[in-house]
Amino acid sequence: MDIFGDIFGGFMVMLFILGFFLVAIWFILPFVIFAMKGRVESAHQLLENIDKRLSAIEKELRTEDQSAK
């Protein structure tokens, strides 16, 4: 019966370690997600500005090309 106690005890230690890491990840993950959200929003805004500028340049080049013909 002693071998079953050793196996069960070792299994419980492994479950405790796994649970500890899962709890640590559970507490840290929301902060990581919210930090990434701000960066993604700023990158999205920057890309929208670049797209607007490129559209304006493309429009200007098209009008110059049509006036040259």
C-alpha positions as CSV (number, residue, x, y, z in Angstrom):
1,M,0.0,0.0,0.0
2,D,3.0,2.3,0.5
3,I,3.7,2.4,-3.3
4,F,0.2,3.8,-3.9
5,G,0.7,6.5,-1.4
6,D,4.0,7.5,-3.0
7,I,2.5,7.6,-6.5
8,F,-0.6,9.5,-5.2
9,G,1.7,11.9,-3.3
10,G,3.9,12.6,-6.3
11,F,0.9,13.1,-8.5
12,M,-0.6,15.6,-6.1
13,V,2.7,17.5,-6.1
14,M,2.7,17.6,-9.9
15,L,-0.9,18.8,-9.8
16,F,-0.1,21.5,-7.3
17,I,2.8,22.8,-9.4
18,L,0.6,22.7,-12.6
19,G,-2.2,24.5,-10.7
20,F,0.3,27.1,-9.4
21,F,1.5,27.9,-13.0
22,L,-2.1,28.0,-14.3
23,V,-3.1,30.5,-11.5
24,A,-0.1,32.7,-12.3
25,I,-1.0,32.7,-16.0
26,W,-4.6,33.4,-15.1
27,F,-3.7,36.5,-13.1
28,I,-1.0,37.8,-15.6
29,L,-2.9,37.2,-18.9
30,P,-5.5,40.0,-18.6
31,F,-2.8,42.6,-18.1
32,V,-0.9,41.3,-21.1
33,I,-4.1,41.4,-23.2
34,F,-5.0,45.0,-22.2
35,A,-1.4,46.1,-22.8
36,M,-1.5,44.6,-26.3
37,K,-5.0,46.2,-27.0
38,G,-3.6,49.7,-26.6
39,R,-0.7,48.9,-28.9
40,V,-2.9,47.4,-31.5
41,E,-5.3,50.4,-31.4
42,S,-2.4,52.8,-31.9
43,A,-1.0,50.7,-34.8
44,H,-4.4,50.6,-36.3
45,Q,-4.7,54.4,-36.1
46,L,-1.3,54.8,-37.6
47,L,-2.2,52.5,-40.5
48,E,-5.4,54.4,-41.1
49,N,-3.4,57.7,-41.3
50,I,-0.9,56.1,-43.7
51,D,-3.8,54.8,-45.9
52,K,-5.3,58.3,-46.0
53,R,-2.0,59.8,-47.0
54,L,-1.4,57.2,-49.7
55,S,-4.9,57.7,-51.1
56,A,-4.3,61.5,-51.3
57,I,-0.9,60.9,-53.1
58,E,-2.5,58.4,-55.5
59,K,-5.4,60.9,-56.2
60,E,-2.9,63.7,-56.9
61,L,-0.8,61.5,-59.2
62,R,-3.9,60.4,-61.1
63,T,-5.0,64.0,-61.7
64,E,-1.4,64.9,-62.8
65,D,-1.4,62.0,-65.2
66,Q,-4.8,62.9,-66.7
67,S,-3.8,66.5,-67.1
68,A,-0.5,65.5,-68.9
69,K,-2.5,63.6,-71.5
